[in-house]
Amino acid sequence: LQVVRDQISHCTVKLRQTTGLMEYCLEVIKENDPSGFLQISDALIRRVHMTEDQWGKGTLTPRMTTDFDLNLDNAPLLQSIHQLDFVQMKVSSPVPAPPILQLEECCTHNNSATLSWKQPPLSTVQVEGYILELDDGNGGQFREVYVGKETMCTVDGLHFNSTYSARVKAFNKSGVSPYSKTLVLQTSEDTQSEEQTLPFPVPLERSQLRRMSPFSSTLNLQPSFSGRSYFELRSSAHQLSLHSSLQSLNSAVDIKKMVAVAWFSFDPASAHADIIFSNDNLTVTCNSYDDRVVLGKTGFSKGLHYWELSIDRYDNHPDPAFGVARIDVLKDAMLGKDDKAWAMYVDNNRSWFMHNNSHTNRTEGGITKGATVGVLLDLTRRTLTFSINEDQQGPVAFENLEGLFFPAVSLNRNVQV
């Protein structure tokens, strides 16, 4: 490359000189005085011939060819090859034994369930992790719900009144163990009614809430540790139970059976750090002037659910928001600012519905201290409706809801719920 660059530089100088000579010849030809032209013509002709001869003496002949003389130095490579050392690997360990499900530690609560397992007592094979599988609650195919090292897992957001089958297997570098015995668990019973299209519930008397028995027999899990899950996974360290006040509906509806089964409180594990809890996590306020979000402990994916929230304190006319949200909703903004929450925010005079920061259906009527806000989540009809002091507030707020929803509230320090 250096040789070629030098030749280019040399040719460029020669070209510049020749171009200058041509321009000088053109000026001489323009001379009007014949005697003056004759005086310099001989010298000019000699100069042109000399320049022509110089171009013909190899100036334009390439000084390099396309052939290169290359030498491969393989000495370092040969030295590395001679220094290689080979050893025989040890025989790999056997695959683990099937895990044992610990029935005494497995339980269900509302629409969540917990599963625990262990290795056989006499097993000495090293285990790197476990794979937990669960069916769809209808006898369908099993799916992985957890992969990790822990031996206990909890999943919520299951269907109420459904039977789930679960199994677990262990793995290490050598392979995967056979499955454990299949365990069958039953989630809590949901409300039942002859009428499928129910109006907004106007409570006449409150059904007494009851806690469910700790264990019936299927699973759905939610780990209190790091891991991979295709269900909504949340910490099982806070197995607390916002009362979900399932209530008697309008007397015009003929109901054979109405059972209140869902207990839940506000969830400190998923709430914003500015939220303040009291009254066994049934009461919340905030230490910030900005809106902060808190969720209920239980998620719903199926059935009809109604709960109420009472306004214990309401100062300076703020606009708290009430509704439902995904588990990963923004916690540092008003409920409904993102696409993971569906809410009604309300002040002392009027309310609006909000989802994905879109405000709709302004409705007159607000809240004061002592007011009650009702939330009706109908996942059969896939709708969300709100009430204030037992009167429906505006039209049906949202439709086409599908998935796992948690009760949600956003408020600042001027409100206690």
Secondary structure, 3 states (H helix, E strand, C coil): CHHHHHHHHHHHHHHHHHHHHHHHHHHHHCCCCHHHHHHHHHHHHHHHHHHHHHHCCCCCCCCCCCCCCCCCCCHHHHHHHHCCCCCCCCCCCCCCCCCEECHHHCEEECCEEEEEEECCCCCCCCCCEEEEEECCCCCCCCEEEEEECCCEEEECCCCCCCEEEEEEEEEECCEECCCCCCEEEECCCCCCCCCCCCCCCCCCCECCCCCCCCCCCCCCCCCCCCCECCCCECCCCCCCCCCCCCECCCCCCCCCCCCCCCCCCECCCCCCCCEEEECCCCEEEECCCCCEEEEECCCECCCEEEEEEECCEECCCCCCEEEEECCCCCCCCCCCCCCCEEEEEECCCEEEEEECCEEEEEEECCCCCCCEEEEEEECCCCEEEEEECCEECCCCCECCCCCCEEEEEEECCCEEC
